[in-house]
């Protein structure tokens, strides 16, 4: 009985300390996540100076085409990038599954339908292997790929060189780019590139 009470007190104190620390840090963590996302948006649609969250339109389009185009599940959010009131591209927040879990990936597509950049903002991939998906040299392999192109690693019959020893991570990034391009085709056909500022 005595050991149970001691254990209960220790757990209660530890829980209170964790709750206190979480209360102090959660706003900072959220602010850092926002900063990372804003930087990623600027990196993937470099022409844009302003971004507008257009996830509502993305959700509408996803619900309309869910039966005819399955697989739009990993695109979670969409942002329109503007320069002088003109839409210059769309950015898609994707969450494909890598070797170590989900990858938070932002894919930019210019208004002419080509990949303008990618940025992996959060991952749990193996350091020195899968973590190399954050290297600019790997990410540049996707820049310029036009809509209508099936994006796959060479091992799956595509044209993208996978990172040595990290095919699963490379495949996850390729699937994010592929799906972002397919979603771009649909949303641009439904007027998502119209200027609404």
Buried (B, 14 or more C-beta within 10 A) or exposed (E): EEEEEEEEEEEEEEEEEEEEEEEEEEEEEEEEEEEBBEEBBBBBBBBBEEBEEBBEBBEEBBEEBEEEBEEBEBBBBBBBBBBEEEBBBBBBBBBBEBBBEBBBBBBBBBBEBBBBBBBBBBBEBBEEBBBBBBEEEBBEBBBEBEBEBEBBBEEBEBEBEBBEEBBBBBBBBBBBBBBBBBBBBBBBEBEBBEEEE
